[in-house]
Amino acid sequence: MPIKIPEGLPAHEILERENIFVMNDFRAEHQDIRPLKIAVLNLMPTKITTETQLIRLLSNSSLQIEFTLLQTATHRSKHTPAEHMEAFYKNFDDIKDENFDGLIITGAPVENLDFHDVTYWDELCEIMEWSKKHVFSTLHICWAAQAGLYYHYGVKKHSLDKKMFGVFKHYALRPNHPIVRGFDEYFYAPHSRHTGISEEEISRVSEIELIARSDMAGPYIIAAKDSRMLFVTGHSEYDYDTLSKEYFRDVDKGLDIEIPYNYFPDDNPSKRPPNLWRGHANLMFSNWLNYFVYQNTPYNLEDLSRS
């Protein structure tokens, strides 16, 4: 089934070449079906890349989706053309009176900063508070997972001795939980971060539970017990070459960066890295849409603000 995205979004042409069904407003409006309203607060600097990655994953289901891109008003992107942001992104003030079936908050390259030192922290807190009444299920990714756990439950992040950088093996602690339904006993996911959260802190909060972890990368999927919020500490949405681009970027800057763990064949950066996490990524996003959004969200979204 298709995903409805704005006319002219660069992801449209890319995904059509991959035989992924996307549609424009006219075709979507002439179907007798209510699409799921999914908003994405895109905090990543490479916004067009992140849009495409997320749309690719969200389109891999039988559900029709209406896609809304959000930006922070208190921080302007330096890496994405202003024309693109003006054409395809909305500010929080533009949509704060609306309701959404789902919200995705992406990672951001600010994990070395204290939360309160992030320029858009107050705005992000306003959005996270708004989501409790206006969004049925919110998926937080990487830094946003740390930010959401801190804002909603007081779980603190901590600095790592070195960057968690590579592709790590994970397993489910709660294999019957809907978000990991159908997962292999072991699965892989990329991580790229300088901070982490401890299982001990998670265990102190009765409203959340640890669903999946890695022996090397630590907690991976944390879920609110009411299923309204999910927190994923890695980047399953990454393309096969995203980590390599990060690696060569830092090498070109002369930074002290290790080769990503379990990524390049034979640890040789000249070799093409295989994508070991594509199946897991598609299944996780499909599970989120199906079990946490579609099967539970009210048909009338106005009911959200009254719940």
VOPAGU-2260 file (C-alpha; in pm, 1 decimal, decimal comma):
REM VOPAGU-2260
SITE   aa  ch    i         X         Y         Z
SITE  MET   A    0       0,0       0,0       0,0
SITE  PRO   A    1     113,1     356,0     -61,7
SITE  ILE   A    2     245,3     633,3     152,0
SITE  LYS   A    3     120,8     985,0      82,8
SITE  ILE   A    4     400,4    1241,6      70,8
SITE  PRO   A    5     415,6    1603,1     -48,2
SITE  GLU   A    6     440,2    1660,2    -423,8
SITE  GLY   A    7     800,3    1718,2    -529,0
SITE  LEU   A    8     970,4    1574,8    -217,8
SITE  PRO   A    9    1308,7    1431,8    -331,4
SITE  ALA   A   10    1226,9    1098,5    -168,0
SITE  HIS   A   11     946,1    1047,8    -423,8
SITE  GLU   A   12    1174,0     991,4    -721,1
SITE  ILE   A   13    1422,7     782,9    -522,9
SITE  LEU   A   14    1157,2     549,6    -383,0
SITE  GLU   A   15     972,7     511,8    -714,4
SITE  ARG   A   16    1298,2     381,3    -863,6
SITE  GLU   A   17    1294,5     119,5    -585,0
SITE  ASN   A   18     936,2      20,8    -680,3
SITE  ILE   A   19     797,1     161,6    -355,2
SITE  PHE   A   20     440,6     287,9    -395,5
SITE  VAL   A   21     408,2     657,2    -307,9
SITE  MET   A   22     117,4     877,4    -407,6
SITE  ASN   A   23      32,3    1245,1    -431,1
SITE  ASP   A   24    -245,7    1438,9    -258,0
SITE  PHE   A   25    -498,0    1409,5    -543,3
SITE  ARG   A   26    -487,9    1031,2    -563,3
SITE  ALA   A   27    -493,9     989,9    -186,5
SITE  GLU   A   28    -793,9    1218,8    -143,0
SITE  HIS   A   29    -998,1    1014,7    -390,4
SITE  GLN   A   30    -961,1     690,6    -196,3
SITE  ASP   A   31   -1236,9     598,3      49,0
SITE  ILE   A   32   -1007,3     531,9     343,6
SITE  ARG   A   33    -869,8     728,7     636,6
SITE  PRO   A   34    -490,3     733,2     612,2
SITE  LEU   A   35    -279,9     715,8     925,1
SITE  LYS   A   36    -144,3    1059,2    1009,3
SITE  ILE   A   37     225,5    1023,2    1089,5
SITE  ALA   A   38     441,7    1323,5    1177,1
SITE  VAL   A   39     821,6    1321,7    1179,0
SITE  LEU   A   40    1017,4    1574,9    1382,8
SITE  ASN   A   41    1340,8    1558,4    1185,5
SITE  LEU   A   42    1634,4    1671,9    1399,5
SITE  MET   A   43    1903,9    1513,3    1181,7
SITE  PRO   A   44    2134,3    1747,4     987,7
SITE  THR   A   45    2104,5    1546,2     663,9
SITE  LYS   A   46    1730,5    1592,5     647,0
SITE  ILE   A   47    1665,8    1474,2     290,5
SITE  THR   A   48    1854,1    1149,5     357,9
SITE  THR   A   49    1662,7    1089,7     681,6
SITE  GLU   A   50    1327,5    1165,5     515,6
SITE  THR   A   51    1397,6     908,4     248,4
SITE  GLN   A   52    1512,3     644,4     497,2
SITE  LEU   A   53    1200,4     680,2     712,0
SITE  ILE   A   54     955,5     697,6     421,9
SITE  ARG   A   55    1110,9     380,5     279,0
SITE  LEU   A   56    1044,5     195,6     606,2
SITE  LEU   A   57     699,4     340,5     669,9
SITE  SER   A   58     584,7     244,1     320,4
SITE  ASN   A   59     653,6    -126,4     379,4
SITE  SER   A   60     306,9    -207,0     510,3
SITE  SER   A   61     -50,0    -242,1     385,9
SITE  LEU   A   62    -149,1      89,9     544,1
SITE  GLN   A   63    -198,6     423,4     373,6
SITE  ILE   A   64      -1,9     694,9     549,2
SITE  GLU   A   65     -18,9    1073,1     536,7
SITE  PHE   A   66     329,9    1204,5     606,1
SITE  THR   A   67     399,1    1540,0     776,5
SITE  LEU   A   68     752,1    1675,5     822,7
SITE  LEU   A   69     825,9    1899,5    1121,1
SITE  GLN   A   70    1121,4    2120,6    1208,4
SITE  THR   A   71    1211,1    2318,6    1516,6
SITE  ALA   A   72    1148,3    2690,9    1497,0
SITE  THR   A   73    1433,5    2760,9    1739,3
SITE  HIS   A   74    1703,9    2596,5    1523,9
SITE  ARG   A   75    1750,8    2630,2    1149,8
SITE  SER   A   76    1916,1    2361,1     941,9
SITE  LYS   A   77    2259,7    2448,3     802,9
SITE  HIS   A   78    2289,8    2137,3     585,6
SITE  THR   A   79    1958,5    2140,8     395,9
SITE  PRO   A   80    1857,2    2407,3     141,6
SITE  ALA   A   81    1621,8    2668,1     281,7
SITE  GLU   A   82    1395,6    2617,4     -21,2
SITE  HIS   A   83    1348,0    2252,9      74,5
SITE  MET   A   84    1263,9    2338,0     435,0
SITE  GLU   A   85    1021,2    2607,3     326,1
SITE  ALA   A   86     847,4    2378,6      77,1
SITE  PHE   A   87     811,0    2061,1     281,1
SITE  TYR   A   88     843,6    2136,1     654,7
SITE  LYS   A   89     605,2    2279,8     909,6
SITE  ASN   A   90     674,2    2430,7    1249,3
SITE  PHE   A   91     512,4    2307,7    1566,6
SITE  ASP   A   92     285,0    2613,2    1577,1
SITE  ASP   A   93     142,9    2507,3    1240,6
SITE  ILE   A   94      17,1    2171,2    1368,9
SITE  LYS   A   95     -18,1    2201,9    1746,7
SITE  ASP   A   96    -398,2    2202,2    1725,4
SITE  GLU   A   97    -399,9    1881,0    1518,6
SITE  ASN   A   98    -394,1    1517,1    1628,2
SITE  PHE   A   99    -178,1    1241,3    1483,3
SITE  ASP   A  100    -184,7     864,3    1490,8
SITE  GLY   A  101     192,6     850,2    1524,4
SITE  LEU   A  102     496,8    1069,2    1575,1
SITE  ILE   A  103     862,5     989,1    1508,5
SITE  ILE   A  104    1131,9    1203,0    1671,0
SITE  THR   A  105    1469,3    1141,3    1513,0
SITE  GLY   A  106    1817,6    1142,8    1654,0
SITE  ALA   A  107    2036,8    1452,5    1656,6
SITE  PRO   A  108    2414,7    1510,0    1674,1
SITE  VAL   A  109    2399,0    1682,8    2013,3
SITE  GLU   A  110    2443,8    1395,6    2257,2
SITE  ASN   A  111    2761,1    1544,2    2407,5
SITE  LEU   A  112    2561,3    1844,3    2525,1
SITE  ASP   A  113    2358,4    1849,9    2843,2
SITE  PHE   A  114    1991,4    1831,9    2745,9
SITE  HIS   A  115    1926,2    2179,0    2883,3
SITE  ASP   A  116    2211,0    2323,5    2674,6
SITE  VAL   A  117    2054,5    2214,4    2344,9
SITE  THR   A  118    1923,9    2527,9    2175,1
SITE  TYR   A  119    1583,0    2376,4    2099,2
SITE  TRP   A  120    1539,6    2183,2    2425,3
SITE  ASP   A  121    1249,0    2392,5    2552,8
SITE  GLU   A  122    1069,1    2358,7    2219,9
SITE  LEU   A  123    1130,8    1982,9    2214,7
SITE  CYS   A  124     991,3    1952,3    2567,7
SITE  GLU   A  125     680,5    2139,8    2454,7
SITE  ILE   A  126     638,9    1897,9    2164,2
SITE  MET   A  127     692,7    1590,8    2384,2
SITE  GLU   A  128     435,9    1720,3    2632,4
SITE  TRP   A  129     193,3    1796,0    2347,5
SITE  SER   A  130     239,5    1441,5    2214,8
SITE  LYS   A  131      85,2    1292,1    2529,2
SITE  LYS   A  132    -254,4    1435,6    2431,6
SITE  HIS   A  133    -230,1    1474,6    2054,9
SITE  VAL   A  134     -42,7    1162,2    1939,9
SITE  PHE   A  135    -143,7     802,0    1996,1
SITE  SER   A  136     204,2     648,1    1972,7
SITE  THR   A  137     545,2     817,1    1963,2
SITE  LEU   A  138     865,8     650,2    1842,6
SITE  HIS   A  139    1188,5     810,8    1967,8
SITE  ILE   A  140    1516,0     730,2    1787,0
SITE  CYS   A  141    1874,0     743,6    1924,8
SITE  TRP   A  142    1930,0    1084,0    2092,7
SITE  ALA   A  143    1555,0    1142,6    2094,2
SITE  ALA   A  144    1518,3     813,7    2284,9
SITE  GLN   A  145    1755,8     945,7    2550,2
SITE  ALA   A  146    1581,4    1283,0    2552,2
SITE  GLY   A  147    1235,8    1124,8    2578,3
SITE  LEU   A  148    1336,3     887,9    2857,7
SITE  TYR   A  149    1483,2    1181,3    3048,2
SITE  TYR   A  150    1188,2    1414,9    2993,8
SITE  HIS   A  151     909,1    1165,5    3060,0
SITE  TYR   A  152    1070,3     940,8    3322,3
SITE  GLY   A  153    1383,5    1109,8    3455,2
SITE  VAL   A  154    1620,4     846,3    3310,7
SITE  LYS   A  155    1962,1    1009,6    3273,7
SITE  LYS   A  156    2217,0     951,9    2999,6
SITE  HIS   A  157    2587,4     898,7    3063,4
SITE  SER   A  158    2900,5     957,3    2857,3
SITE  LEU   A  159    3073,5     655,9    2705,7
SITE  ASP   A  160    3447,2     589,5    2719,1
SITE  LYS   A  161    3447,4     586,1    2340,5
SITE  LYS   A  162    3193,6     629,0    2063,5
SITE  MET   A  163    2947,0     341,0    2020,4
SITE  PHE   A  164    3001,7     308,5    1649,6
SITE  GLY   A  165    2921,5       9,3    1432,9
SITE  VAL   A  166    2673,7    -273,8    1379,8
SITE  PHE   A  167    2593,0    -474,3    1691,4
SITE  LYS   A  168    2415,4    -800,4    1767,9
SITE  HIS   A  169    2094,5    -771,2    1974,9
SITE  TYR   A  170    1834,8   -1003,1    2122,3
SITE  ALA   A  171    1488,7    -963,5    2269,2
SITE  LEU   A  172    1431,7    -996,1    2642,8
SITE  ARG   A  173    1055,5    -995,5    2581,7
SITE  PRO   A  174    1021,4   -1195,5    2256,1
SITE  ASN   A  175     640,1   -1190,0    2277,9
SITE  HIS   A  176     623,3    -811,3    2290,3
SITE  PRO   A  177     449,7    -676,8    1975,9
SITE  ILE   A  178     736,4    -447,9    1873,0
SITE  VAL   A  179     970,3    -748,3    1831,4
SITE  ARG   A  180     710,9    -990,9    1693,8
SITE  GLY   A  181     868,1   -1200,7    1420,3
SITE  PHE   A  182    1226,1   -1100,6    1505,4
SITE  ASP   A  183    1503,9   -1356,8    1473,4
SITE  GLU   A  184    1658,8   -1469,2    1801,8
SITE  TYR   A  185    1955,2   -1247,1    1717,6
SITE  PHE   A  186    1933,4    -936,8    1500,1
SITE  TYR   A  187    2162,6    -649,9    1407,6
SITE  ALA   A  188    2132,6    -273,3    1423,6
SITE  PRO   A  189    2370,0      21,0    1374,8
SITE  HIS   A  190    2465,3     257,4    1656,5
SITE  SER   A  191    2645,6     589,3    1634,2
SITE  ARG   A  192    2654,0     779,3    1963,1
SITE  HIS   A  193    2877,6     907,3    2242,1
SITE  THR   A  194    2630,8     855,7    2526,9
SITE  GLY   A  195    2416,6     576,2    2665,2
SITE  ILE   A  196    2158,2     484,4    2927,5
SITE  SER   A  197    2189,3     218,9    3194,6
SITE  GLU   A  198    1966,1     -80,9    3243,9
SITE  GLU   A  199    1968,9     -10,3    3614,9
SITE  GLU   A  200    1807,1     331,0    3564,8
SITE  ILE   A  201    1547,8     181,1    3332,1
SITE  SER   A  202    1460,1     -86,2    3587,4
SITE  ARG   A  203    1383,7     179,9    3848,7
SITE  VAL   A  204    1093,1     318,8    3643,5
SITE  SER   A  205     781,8     106,3    3681,0
SITE  GLU   A  206     607,0     257,5    3376,0
SITE  ILE   A  207     864,0     131,8    3123,3
SITE  GLU   A  208    1032,0    -197,3    3037,7
SITE  LEU   A  209    1341,8    -307,2    2850,3
SITE  ILE   A  210    1239,4    -509,6    2544,5
SITE  ALA   A  211    1568,9    -572,3    2361,2
SITE  ARG   A  212    1936,7    -522,0    2431,8
SITE  SER   A  213    2289,6    -583,1    2307,8
SITE  ASP   A  214    2572,8    -723,2    2517,4
SITE  MET   A  215    2800,8    -459,8    2366,1
SITE  ALA   A  216    2570,0    -167,1    2285,2
SITE  GLY   A  217    2341,8    -197,8    2589,7
SITE  PRO   A  218    1967,5    -120,8    2600,5
SITE  TYR   A  219    1813,8    -102,6    2253,9
SITE  ILE   A  220    1431,5     -98,7    2268,6
SITE  ILE   A  221    1249,4      41,4    2571,2
SITE  ALA   A  222     869,6      59,8    2576,0
SITE  ALA   A  223     614,4     232,6    2792,5
SITE  LYS   A  224     389,0     -31,7    2944,7
SITE  ASP   A  225      83,1     146,0    2804,5
SITE  SER   A  226     246,9     115,3    2456,7
SITE  ARG   A  227     205,9     484,7    2384,4
SITE  MET   A  228     581,6     549,9    2370,1
SITE  LEU   A  229     874,9     354,3    2229,1
SITE  PHE   A  230    1243,4     437,6    2259,2
SITE  VAL   A  231    1504,4     290,1    2021,9
SITE  THR   A  232    1866,0     376,7    2097,9
SITE  GLY   A  233    2011,6     276,4    1758,5
SITE  HIS   A  234    1963,1     372,9    1395,7
SITE  SER   A  235    1786,8      87,5    1219,8
SITE  GLU   A  236    1673,1     335,4     953,7
SITE  TYR   A  237    2032,3     389,0     832,4
SITE  ASP   A  238    2130,0     297,0     477,5
SITE  TYR   A  239    2411,9      48,7     423,2
SITE  ASP   A  240    2661,4     333,1     369,0
SITE  THR   A  241    2553,4     583,3     636,6
SITE  LEU   A  242    2816,3     473,9     888,7
SITE  SER   A  243    3085,6     478,3     620,5
SITE  LYS   A  244    2994,2     836,4     530,5
SITE  GLU   A  245    3024,6     931,1     898,3
SITE  TYR   A  246    3356,8     749,1     923,9
SITE  PHE   A  247    3515,0     909,4     615,5
SITE  ARG   A  248    3377,9    1250,4     713,5
SITE  ASP   A  249    3563,7    1231,5    1045,4
SITE  VAL   A  250    3876,2    1089,5     881,0
SITE  ASP   A  251    3880,2    1381,7     636,8
SITE  LYS   A  252    3852,4    1620,2     933,2
SITE  GLY   A  253    4153,3    1455,7    1096,6
SITE  LEU   A  254    3949,1    1336,7    1393,7
SITE  ASP   A  255    4045,3    1035,0    1602,2
SITE  ILE   A  256    3780,8     787,4    1488,0
SITE  GLU   A  257    3788,0     408,1    1504,7
SITE  ILE   A  258    3669,6     187,5    1219,3
SITE  PRO   A  259    3300,6     103,5    1281,4
SITE  TYR   A  260    3267,3    -226,6    1464,8
SITE  ASN   A  261    3148,1    -528,0    1261,0
SITE  TYR   A  262    3081,4    -311,6     957,9
SITE  PHE   A  263    3341,2    -315,0     680,9
SITE  PRO   A  264    3432,1    -667,2     558,9
SITE  ASP   A  265    3767,5    -760,8     716,3
SITE  ASP   A  266    3767,3    -413,5     877,1
SITE  ASN   A  267    3877,4    -280,8     541,4
SITE  PRO   A  268    3718,6      60,2     468,6
SITE  SER   A  269    3777,1      10,5      95,8
SITE  LYS   A  270    3524,3    -275,8      91,0
SITE  ARG   A  271    3150,2    -219,3      57,2
SITE  PRO   A  272    2972,4    -281,4     390,0
SITE  PRO   A  273    2677,8    -524,4     376,6
SITE  ASN   A  274    2340,4    -425,5     517,6
SITE  LEU   A  275    2280,0    -673,0     801,8
SITE  TRP   A  276    1981,8    -491,0     953,6
SITE  ARG   A  277    1741,2    -416,6     666,3
SITE  GLY   A  278    1497,9    -698,8     752,3
SITE  HIS   A  279    1492,5    -604,7    1120,6
SITE  ALA   A  280    1434,1    -238,3    1038,4
SITE  ASN   A  281    1140,0    -308,2     808,6
SITE  LEU   A  282     982,0    -544,5    1059,6
SITE  MET   A  283    1023,7    -308,2    1355,1
SITE  PHE   A  284     862,2     -14,5    1173,7
SITE  SER   A  285     584,0    -237,4    1038,4
SITE  ASN   A  286     518,6    -370,8    1389,4
SITE  TRP   A  287     503,1     -16,4    1524,8
SITE  LEU   A  288     254,7      92,4    1260,1
SITE  ASN   A  289      40,8    -219,9    1293,9
SITE  TYR   A  290      34,6    -301,6    1664,5
SITE  PHE   A  291      95,6      37,3    1825,0
SITE  VAL   A  292     -77,1     272,4    1581,8
SITE  TYR   A  293    -326,7     115,5    1340,1
SITE  GLN   A  294    -485,9    -145,2    1568,8
SITE  ASN   A  295    -527,3      89,3    1864,2
SITE  THR   A  296    -561,1     447,9    1748,3
SITE  PRO   A  297    -917,7     585,2    1754,6
SITE  TYR   A  298   -1079,6     632,9    1414,2
SITE  ASN   A  299   -1176,7     984,2    1517,6
SITE  LEU   A  300    -848,1    1150,3    1610,1
SITE  GLU   A  301   -1035,1    1421,6    1798,5
SITE  ASP   A  302   -1089,8    1159,3    2067,8
SITE  LEU   A  303    -717,4    1170,4    2149,1
SITE  SER   A  304    -729,8    1514,4    2306,7
SITE  ARG   A  305   -1020,9    1400,4    2523,3
SITE  SER   A  306    -843,3    1086,6    2649,7
